[in-house]
Amino acid sequence: MLLLIVVFSPTRIYKACLTLRKQQADHPLVRMLRGVARTDRTRVAFVSSLPHSGSTIVDLVLATHPDVVGIGEIHPVFRGLGDLDRLRARTCTCGAPGRDCPLWGPVLTSVGPTTKGPDLYRAIIEAADRSLGRTTIVDSSKLPTQLEMLAALDVDLRVIRLTRDVRSWSAAMRHTGTPPPLRVPRSRSQLGETREAIGFRSRRTSFGLYRWWYLRNRALDASLAAVGAPTATISYEQFATATDLTLGRIAEFLDLEPRFSADTRGACTHQLFGSTMRFDTTLRSTIAYDTRWMTDDRLLLPAMVLRPVMAYNRRLVHSTAAALPWGRGRLDQPR
């Protein structure tokens, strides 16, 4: 008689239950095994999104939880390791310069210009545990390269896939950046400047923004599939208009008690880099939906013409619209 003994680790059991959890969130087996796997490892919630999708406010709100610390965007820190004095002088969202910050102070003391990305992440995780006593770190770096780096570390990685309606995102992108001056080139050096100015303006057209949004989101889908980490998809629209419902989903996904606050002025946040709103106490006192796209008529024509983009937009952003205050009843209703 052949006896086969199959040994399952808690981590494998947890991963095996992810599919079951999506279909039967209240199943007794799911409730029993939730939190069993990876309890000895720091939990990292990685926010994966396009720029201007609300990652900073999501980071700040999650950092209001007593077990969570938000560290903002990390990839600029990687690039700045060659000038540590500048990083140490940079103001953190806790109000202190980097050298005096309870998180970044120990980190910037222990690293150097030749420090590799994984070693920097290890220093951040150690400082969050020792100096702050937080069990969950929110990294809103967004970039697939940072996600792949975290996936190679011994951490409990969870991905929050943050999306935003293509019309709302395009309106926000129109207000970012200052276009370079457009001049008639009179020399070879000015020709490159003219090309840059034309490229900037072409990317900021309505059709150019829709195309950028579609291709970048497709690329994010592919990178998330390659990493294979547990992922929860939420939209900026859900987060801003049904905050309590969305935060409840995030709390369940991260195995945390739902103890978040929309007033982020008291959050445990240590962001050296991120949106400028992280220092605006008025914007941080509440969550408000950005309605600029509703009055931008330039977004109407691409929405009518680019039907595959709008179909993908509905699937990616509005697949749970019926649960929102402005949802249209059943998801299978014709639109």
N, C-alpha and C positions, 0 to 999 in steps of 0.2 A: 504494500500500500504506500502510495506516494503522499507524503504530507507536505502541503505547501503552506508556509507561514508568511503572511504578508504584513509587514510592519509599516504603519502609517505614522508619520510625524504630525504633531499638532498643526504645523504650517500647511502640510498637504491636506489635512482634513479641512482646515479653514478655506483653502482655495477651492476644494471640491464642493464646499457648501455655498460658494458665492452664487452659482447659478440657481441653486435651490432657494437661496435667500431672495433673489430677485422675484421668483415666482411665488414663494410662500414665506414672506418675511416673518410671520408669526409661528412658523413651524417650531415645535419644542426642541428639535435637534439643533436648529439654527440658534435659538435662544441660548441653549446650553453651551454650544461651541463658540459663540461670539465672545471674543476677548480671550479665548484659551490660547490661540496661537500668538507667538511673537510678543508675549507679555514682558519678556526680559529685554526687549529692544525698544529704542526710542521710535516713536511714531512720527513720521514726516508726512504732512499733508502738502502735496505739491499742486499749486494752481497752474493749470495748463490752459493758455488762452492766447488770443491775439492781443496786441497793444490796444489800450483804450476800450477794454471790455469789462472793466470794473474790478480788476484783480486787487487793486490797492484797498478799496473799501471792503472787499471780502476778507482780505488779510487782517484789516483793522478790527472788523466785527468778530472774527473768530478769535482774535487775541484778547477779547473781553472775557473769555472763559478762564476760570482760575487755573486750569491745567495746560493752557496754550500760550505760546509766545510767537509773535509774528516777526519775521526777520526781513521781510521785503524782498527785493530783487538782489540776488547774490552775484550774478554774472558781472556787474560792474566792479565788484570787489575783486574778483579774479583778475580783471584787467588792470586794477589799480595797485596790485601788490608790488609793482616796481617803484611806487612812490608811497611808502607806508606813512610818512609824515603827513601827507595830504589826507590819507584815510583817517589817521588819528585826530586830525584837526576838524574833520567833517562832522557836522551836527547830526546826532541821532534823534529819532522821534521821541526818545525818552527825555530830551532836553539837554543832555550832556554831550560834549565832544566825544569822538570815538575812543580816545585814550582813557576817558573816565567812565565810559558806559559799562554797566555790570556785565553785559554780554560781549561787546566788541573789545573792551579793554583787555581782558585775558586773551581773546582770540588774536588781536593784532600784536600782542606781545610775544605770542608763541609761534607766529608765522614769519616768513621772510620772502624776499623777492623770488626765490626759486621754489616756493611751496607749490605743490601740485593741488589740483582741484579736490580730489578725494581727501587729502590731508586737511585742507581748509574746512571741508564739511565735518570731518571728525572733530576738529577743534571747536566748531560752532556747537555741535551736539554735546560735547563735554561741558562747555561753558553754560549751555542752557540747563543742563542737569545739575551741575555743581553750584553755579551762582544764582540761578533763578528757581530751581526745583520744579521745572515744567517738564511734563512728559510728552507733550506734542508740540512739534515745530511746524509753522506754516511758512513755506517757501513759495513766494509768488514770482519766481524767476521767469516762468512761462516757456522758456526755450527748451526744445527737445534735447539739446546737448546736456543741459543741467539734469534733466530727467533721467537720461541714460547713465549719467554719473552717479546719481542717487541709487538707481536700480542695482548698481554693482556693489553698493555698500551693504553692510549688515544692519539694515534698518527696516522698520515696518512701514513700507511705502504705500501711501494711498494717494490717488490722483483725483483732484477736483477739476473736471473738464468744464471750464467756464465759457459760455458762448454768448453772443449778442446778435440781435437782429441785424441783418445786413444794412437796412436803411438807417437804423439808429447808429450803428458803427460808422457808416460812411459819413453821416453828419458830424460825428465827433472828430473823425480824422480830418475833415475839412478845416477845422479850427486849430490844427496842430502844425507847428513848424512855420517858419518864415520863408516864403519862396525867394530863391536867389534872383537878383535883378536880371532881366532879360534884355540883352543888348545885341546889336548887330556886331558880329566878330570882325575885328580889324587886324587881328594877328593870330598866329597859331595858338598861343596861350589862351587868348580869349575864346577860341573855338571850343575848348573843353568846358569853359564856364558856361557858354551858351547851351551846349548839349546838356549839362547838368540842370540848367534852369528849365529847358524844355522837358526833360525827363521828370522833374519834380512836378511840373504842371500837368503832364499827361497822367501821372499816377494819381493826381488829385481830382481828375474828372470823375463824374458819376460812374461811367462805364469802367474806368480804370480802377476805381475803388471796389466796385462789385466783383470785378475779376480778381483783384488782389485778395479780397475776403474769401472768395470761393477756393482759390488755389491754396492759400495758406491754411485754411481749415481742413482741406483734404489732406495736406501734408501732416497736420497735427493728428488726424485720424490714423494715418499710416504709422506714425511714430508711436502712438499709444498702443496700437495693436502689436507692434514689434516688442515693446517693453513688457506688455502683459500684466501690468500691475492692476490691482482693484481700482475701478474708476466709477465715479458718480458724476453724471452730467447735469449741470444746472445752467440756467440762463440768467443774464443780467436782468431781463424783464421779470423773471420769477423772483429773483432776489430783491428787486426794488419794489415790486407791487404786492408780493405775498411773502413778506420777510419771515414771519413766524413759521409758516409752512415749510419754506425752503431751509431755514435753519434747523428745523426738526429733522428733515431728511439728512442734512449734513451731520448733525449730532449722532444720528443712528449709524451713518456710514463710518464715522470716526470712532464709534464706541465711546461716546462721551455723553454726559448728562446735558440736556438742553438748557444751558445756563449762559446764553449769549445775550448781549445788549446792543441795541441800535445806536446808543450813545457811546462812541468809541474814545471819548476823551480820557477815560480811565483804563484803556487797554494796555496790556503788557506788550508793547510794540517797540522793537529796536530795529528800525529801518534806516540804513544809511543811504539807500537809493530807492526811488519809487516816484509815484506821481506827486506833484507839488501839493495836492490837497491833503497830504499826510500831516502838514503843519497848519492847516486851516481849521481852527477850532470851531468855526461856524459850520463848515461842511461836515466836520466829524461829529457834530451833535445829533445828527439825524440822517436817515437814508432817503434821498429824493431821486425820483426818476428823471433822467435827462430827456426832455421832450423836444429838443431842437429839430429833430428830423421831421416832426409833424408839420412844420411850416416851411420845409425846404422842398419846393416844387421841382428842383433839379433832379430829385431822386425818383420821380414818377416814371419817366420814360424807360430807364433801364429795368425797373421793376415790371413793366409791362412786356418788354422785349425779351429779357433774359429769363425765360420761363424755367429752364433747368436749375438756374441759381436760386430762384424763388422756391422751387420744389424742395431743393436741398435745405434751404433756410427754414421751411416749415418742419421738415423732419428733425433737423438739428436743434432748433431753438424752441419750436412751439409744439412739440410732440405731446406735451402734457398740459396744453392750454386750457382744457376743460376744468382743471383743478384751480385755475387762477380766477381772480375777481372779474376779469374781462373775457374769460373763456366763452366759447360758443357751444355750450351743451356737450353733446357726444362728439368724440374725436372722429367718428365716421361720417359726420354731417358734411354735405357738399359745401365747398367754399366759393 
